[in-house]
Amino acid sequence: MSTIAKQNYRGVYHFSPKEKWMNDPNGMVYFEGEYHLFFQHHPGGMTMGAMHWGHAVSKDLVTWEELPIALAPDELGMIFSGSAVVDWNNTTGFFEDKPGLVAIFTHHLDMPEGKPAIQRQSLAYSKDNGRTWTKYDGNPVLEHDTFIDFRDPKVFWNKDTNQWVMIVACGQTVCLYHSPDLMNWTFASEFGEGIGSHDGVWECPDLFPLAIDGDPSNTKWVMLVSIGADPAFVEGSRTQYFTGDFDGEVFTPDEDSIKVRWLDYGRDNYAGVSWSDIPAEDGRRLFIGWMSNWMYANKTPAEEFRGAMTIARELQLESRQGGTFLVQKPVQELESARVQVLSIKNATVQEINTLLKEIHLESYEIIAEFARGKSVGFKVRVGADEQTVIGINGETEELYVDRKASGQHDFHEHFVGHHSAKLAALDESNDLRIYVDRSSVEAFSNGGQAVITDLIFPGLESKGIAVFAENENDLLISLDIYELTLSAEQDKN
């Protein structure tokens, strides 16, 4: 492991920049064997500032190599969030003998004397697998006369209409546009008025189709919309989703989808969007989010860098209780980082805790199964006066994370808290999958029906693990614990 990676709060298996500030994931695209992850980056400071696009690549979604900055501010403004696509058919005319990458991003230009900033959409392209970029000399390609907030374009090729589609955040709604060439855009529709949560500005939208219950003949469209932090909204920034139909121009939500549905019931999974151009033979919809919250993002404990991404996740749709719901599952590639520490079946809480007394870890995965109706949980990153509690309340059938004593928390009054998500029971048992790292916990239950992502800031010495239940003689059907580690050769951070 590199020296930088040994810092107290740098995750072992979560991406973070080598130095300075990072927020939203941008431009995620798969091309020629590499997953590209661009990100909002301020190379000159530890808080949001003159925003650039940082850049990292991975072949496995687990180990990341940070590359030089991809896009820097210019006369049109800073480089805010956006997306990237492969222009397979050279619709732009930027490419000749082979396809290349096109980035679609927001140019943000601050204005003098307190006037509103100007936000416009622009293009850049790369002919060398994203290593160098050329900004289109016709920028910007899309602007709006009235929207003050007009940003975060997510673009995809719609094979049914044979055109590019853009979904872009417009203050308290999103707008949809279409184009034959990424340069000339036509307004199609607006969505969001009076629907969903409006507790903050709408940001970082995404729109994509997913099969229901794995059946490719039965699909729905999913729209993600992140909600910026409002001082009156004590949960801070979060991400909601809608399901519905999309005809190439208009998104029509399912009736049961217009109520607020959160992607994640923790406080630290924000601005996440999905990867473009995943090969058809793979077929997964892959997602990653920024692991922070605008309520306190500029104040979290930090050394040399500030900001990290969640683990990569696969998004799926499942039908239950008369509706269609999004589920999240950790990508299977994470299993390559496992080193098994414990595997036990049909053991009591007391028997397990006897074994856990000898185990001290800071970056690991827990997989547990136990009978439905039982209240069972784990205390992780346990120290003399620190612990983060993750469990399932069998009576209320809720997954929860309690970080009231998780470590440093005095940087913001609302950081401490007890976060919960209702479960939809599948069968006679509950499953709980927990990813613990140096400054985060990510809990998935019942196949990813309920997900909670939370930052934590424990001391270096807080490495204990314990299991608890209503009765120490209660049985766990199974328990597996894996240390998650990357070799020095793998670790590129």
Sequence and secondary structure as in RCSB ss.txt:
>XXXX:A:sequence
MSTIAKQNYRGVYHFSPKEKWMNDPNGMVYFEGEYHLFFQHHPGGMTMGAMHWGHAVSKDLVTWEELPIALAPDE
LGMIFSGSAVVDWNNTTGFFEDKPGLVAIFTHHLDMPEGKPAIQRQSLAYSKDNGRTWTKYDGNPVLEHDTFIDF
RDPKVFWNKDTNQWVMIVACGQTVCLYHSPDLMNWTFASEFGEGIGSHDGVWECPDLFPLAIDGDPSNTKWVMLV
SIGADPAFVEGSRTQYFTGDFDGEVFTPDEDSIKVRWLDYGRDNYAGVSWSDIPAEDGRRLFIGWMSNWMYANKT
PAEEFRGAMTIARELQLESRQGGTFLVQKPVQELESARVQVLSIKNATVQEINTLLKEIHLESYEIIAEFARGKS
VGFKVRVGADEQTVIGINGETEELYVDRKASGQHDFHEHFVGHHSAKLAALDESNDLRIYVDRSSVEAFSNGGQA
VITDLIFPGLESKGIAVFAENENDLLISLDIYELTLSAEQDKN
>XXXX:A:secstr
  TGGGSTTS SSS   SSEEEEEEEEEEEETTEEEEEEEEETT SSS S EEEEEEESSSSS EEEEEEE  BT
TBEEEEEEEEEETT SSS  SSS EEEEEEEEEE  STT   EEEEEEEEESSTTSS EE TT  SB  SS S  
EEEEEEEETTTTEEEEEEE BSSEEEEEESSSSS EEEEEE TTSS  SS EEEEEEEEEEETTEEEEEEEEEEE
EE   TT TT SEEEEEEEEE SS EEE GGGSS  BS SSS  EEEEE B   TTT  EEEEEES  TTTGGGS
  SSEE  B   EEEEEEEETTEEEEEEEE GGGGGGEEEEEEEEEEEHHHHHHHHTT   SSEEEEEEEETT  
EEEEEEE SS EEEEEEETTTTEEEEEEEESS  TT TTSS EEEEE    SSEEEEEEEEETTEEEEEETTTTE
EEEEE    TT  EEEEEESSTT EEEEEEEEEE   TTT   
